[in-house]
Amino acid sequence: MIRKILRALAGDASTDGFSNPPIYRWRCECGAKSRYADIKFDTEYNAQRHQWRYGVGHPMPEVYADE
């Protein structure tokens, strides 16, 4: 149910109208990772929040498409 809502909010990423938009996750060098998939903007924000929690010098997590 949540995935359907997220895909509807993300919009259509294809020209044929049948392809689902990509869903994203993040992972960090420290071993932390996202708990659930989300749209790109929200995933980037959550990755940035992880970095802020650990302070100066903590690496920025990698955001990647999860299909």
Backbone as ProteinMPNN parsed JSONL, in Angstrom:
{"seq_chain_A": "MIRKILRALAGDASTDGFSNPPIYRWRCECGAKSRYADIKFDTEYNAQRHQWRYGVGHPMPEVYADE", "coords_chain_A": {"N_chain_A": [[0.818, -1.191, 0.0], [1.873, 1.297, 0.866], [3.998, 1.543, -0.92], [2.607, 1.879, -3.344], [1.44, 4.374, -2.936], [3.756, 5.97, -2.674], [4.852, 5.659, -5.215], [2.857, 6.865, -6.746], [3.047, 9.492, -5.841], [5.61, 10.121, -6.712], [5.349, 10.291, -9.429], [5.16, 9.57, -12.995], [7.814, 7.911, -14.455], [8.361, 7.058, -16.965], [7.842, 6.945, -20.573], [5.913, 5.376, -21.676], [3.935, 4.936, -19.806], [3.559, 2.677, -18.259], [5.655, 1.808, -16.726], [7.135, 1.619, -13.488], [8.209, 4.226, -11.281], [11.606, 4.714, -10.162], [12.612, 3.445, -6.97], [14.279, 4.432, -4.043], [17.097, 3.824, -1.833], [19.401, 4.232, 0.957], [22.851, 3.829, 1.954], [25.586, 3.627, 4.233], [29.112, 4.125, 4.852], [29.71, 3.445, 7.443], [28.184, 1.287, 8.009], [25.509, 1.589, 8.469], [22.128, 1.642, 7.191], [19.252, 2.391, 5.116], [15.937, 1.923, 6.365], [13.67, 1.447, 4.91], [12.379, 1.672, 1.542], [12.063, 4.611, -0.534], [10.944, 7.666, -2.195], [13.24, 9.538, -4.271], [13.942, 12.204, -3.361], [13.146, 12.222, -0.618], [14.705, 10.109, 0.332], [17.309, 11.078, -0.049], [17.23, 13.207, 1.761], [16.858, 11.812, 4.197], [19.268, 10.393, 4.289], [21.036, 12.496, 4.554], [20.229, 13.44, 7.069], [21.088, 11.295, 8.64], [23.85, 11.638, 8.413], [24.137, 14.137, 9.677], [23.458, 13.449, 12.312], [25.719, 12.135, 13.248], [27.738, 13.975, 13.243], [30.542, 16.228, 12.477], [32.757, 15.257, 9.915], [31.744, 12.727, 9.434], [31.025, 10.388, 6.879], [29.093, 11.069, 3.875], [26.169, 9.287, 3.246], [25.583, 6.872, 0.618], [23.215, 7.142, -1.949], [21.011, 5.053, -3.656], [19.304, 3.452, -6.413], [16.683, 1.165, -5.922], [15.481, -1.679, -7.159]], "CA_chain_A": [[0.0, 0.0, 0.0], [2.742, 2.471, 0.952], [4.745, 1.643, -2.181], [1.71, 2.436, -4.361], [1.31, 5.808, -2.646], [5.03, 6.595, -3.009], [4.99, 5.694, -6.679], [1.919, 7.863, -7.257], [3.601, 10.808, -5.522], [6.826, 10.326, -7.493], [4.988, 10.559, -10.814], [5.503, 8.546, -13.977], [9.18, 8.106, -14.934], [8.518, 6.515, -18.309], [7.019, 7.557, -21.608], [4.812, 4.482, -22.044], [2.917, 4.986, -18.772], [3.422, 1.408, -17.557], [6.825, 1.55, -15.894], [7.11, 2.238, -12.168], [9.375, 5.077, -11.031], [12.574, 4.058, -9.284], [12.537, 3.618, -5.527], [15.65, 4.607, -3.588], [17.56, 3.511, -0.482], [20.737, 4.752, 1.209], [23.752, 3.033, 2.784], [26.723, 4.426, 4.689], [30.354, 3.387, 5.09], [29.746, 2.992, 8.841], [27.378, 0.078, 8.103], [24.087, 1.935, 8.582], [21.391, 1.63, 5.927], [17.861, 2.811, 5.244], [15.036, 0.867, 6.823], [12.648, 1.221, 3.897], [12.57, 2.387, 0.282], [11.299, 5.85, -0.613], [11.246, 8.45, -3.394], [14.621, 10.029, -4.231], [14.1, 13.395, -2.532], [13.056, 11.842, 0.794], [15.849, 9.256, 0.65], [18.469, 11.966, 0.087], [17.08, 13.942, 3.019], [17.107, 10.881, 5.301], [20.71, 10.119, 4.301], [21.667, 13.69, 5.113], [19.929, 13.439, 8.508], [21.997, 10.321, 9.251], [25.162, 12.275, 8.487], [24.068, 15.186, 10.695], [23.412, 12.827, 13.633], [27.043, 11.693, 13.673], [28.621, 15.13, 13.359], [31.55, 16.619, 11.495], [33.671, 14.218, 9.488], [31.069, 11.484, 9.08], [30.807, 10.379, 5.42], [27.734, 11.173, 3.346], [25.711, 7.988, 2.738], [25.308, 6.699, -0.805], [21.808, 6.924, -2.311], [20.978, 4.21, -4.851], [17.983, 2.975, -6.839], [16.407, -0.202, -5.487], [14.409, -2.235, -8.001]], "C_chain_A": [[0.867, 1.262, 0.0], [3.524, 2.651, -0.343], [3.887, 2.247, -3.284], [1.565, 3.941, -4.172], [2.591, 6.532, -3.039], [5.225, 6.703, -4.511], [4.055, 6.729, -7.291], [2.446, 9.267, -7.002], [4.823, 11.131, -6.367], [6.516, 10.659, -8.949], [5.456, 9.442, -11.72], [6.866, 8.851, -14.567], [9.376, 7.613, -16.364], [7.622, 7.238, -19.3], [5.827, 6.684, -21.964], [3.698, 4.434, -20.996], [2.759, 3.708, -17.974], [4.581, 1.103, -16.612], [6.697, 2.274, -14.556], [8.339, 3.108, -11.973], [10.336, 4.367, -10.08], [12.326, 4.393, -7.814], [13.979, 3.596, -5.017], [15.851, 4.182, -2.144], [18.904, 4.2, -0.279], [21.516, 3.767, 2.067], [24.994, 3.867, 3.078], [27.943, 3.529, 4.916], [30.426, 2.836, 6.506], [28.907, 1.729, 9.051], [25.889, 0.345, 8.241], [23.439, 1.899, 7.21], [19.953, 2.046, 6.183], [16.994, 1.633, 5.648], [13.99, 0.512, 5.779], [12.956, 2.049, 2.659], [11.644, 3.6, 0.225], [11.603, 6.536, -1.942], [12.609, 9.123, -3.195], [14.801, 11.216, -3.292], [14.104, 13.036, -1.047], [14.238, 10.978, 1.217], [17.104, 10.097, 0.824], [18.416, 12.749, 1.395], [17.367, 13.036, 4.22], [18.584, 10.52, 5.415], [21.46, 11.305, 4.912], [21.426, 13.793, 6.618], [20.819, 12.451, 9.253], [23.378, 10.951, 9.443], [25.181, 13.339, 9.582], [24.108, 14.602, 12.103], [24.798, 12.488, 14.16], [28.087, 12.8, 13.647], [29.636, 15.289, 12.243], [32.471, 15.442, 11.189], [33.017, 12.893, 9.13], [30.774, 11.501, 7.583], [29.333, 10.493, 5.045], [27.322, 9.811, 2.816], [25.435, 8.016, 1.232], [23.823, 6.436, -1.012], [21.801, 6.141, -3.618], [19.554, 3.758, -5.145], [17.839, 1.511, -6.463], [15.218, -0.721, -6.295], [14.142, -3.672, -7.665]], "O_chain_A": [[0.622, 2.186, -0.776], [3.696, 3.775, -0.815], [4.382, 3.045, -4.08], [1.569, 4.695, -5.146], [2.534, 7.59, -3.667], [5.705, 7.719, -5.014], [4.424, 7.401, -8.254], [2.308, 10.142, -7.856], [5.051, 12.293, -6.705], [7.349, 11.254, -9.632], [6.075, 8.48, -11.266], [7.069, 9.931, -15.122], [10.47, 7.747, -16.912], [6.762, 8.033, -18.922], [4.833, 7.18, -22.494], [2.613, 3.931, -21.287], [1.906, 3.646, -17.089], [4.468, 0.208, -15.775], [6.209, 3.402, -14.496], [9.416, 2.759, -12.457], [9.922, 3.52, -9.288], [11.886, 5.492, -7.476], [14.802, 2.825, -5.509], [14.918, 4.176, -1.341], [19.491, 4.7, -1.239], [20.936, 2.975, 2.81], [25.4, 4.705, 2.272], [27.811, 2.326, 5.142], [31.132, 1.858, 6.749], [28.912, 1.158, 10.142], [25.086, -0.582, 8.141], [24.102, 2.099, 6.192], [19.491, 2.053, 7.324], [17.288, 0.486, 5.311], [13.48, -0.608, 5.767], [13.711, 3.018, 2.727], [10.584, 3.618, 0.85], [12.42, 6.05, -2.724], [13.073, 9.257, -2.063], [15.739, 11.222, -2.495], [14.968, 13.494, -0.3], [14.722, 11.102, 2.342], [17.884, 9.858, 1.745], [19.437, 12.931, 2.058], [18.047, 13.452, 5.158], [19.096, 10.36, 6.523], [22.398, 11.129, 5.689], [22.322, 14.192, 7.361], [21.258, 12.73, 10.368], [23.993, 10.813, 10.5], [26.149, 13.427, 10.337], [24.721, 15.187, 12.997], [25.039, 12.543, 15.366], [29.237, 12.554, 14.012], [29.6, 14.599, 11.225], [32.905, 14.724, 12.09], [33.678, 12.016, 8.573], [30.32, 12.52, 7.061], [28.449, 10.073, 5.792], [28.047, 9.226, 2.012], [25.099, 9.054, 0.663], [23.237, 5.599, -0.324], [22.488, 6.505, -4.572], [18.71, 3.689, -4.251], [18.756, 0.714, -6.659], [14.091, -0.256, -6.13], [13.273, -4.296, -8.274]]}, "name": "protein", "num_of_chains": 1, "seq": "MIRKILRALAGDASTDGFSNPPIYRWRCECGAKSRYADIKFDTEYNAQRHQWRYGVGHPMPEVYADE"}
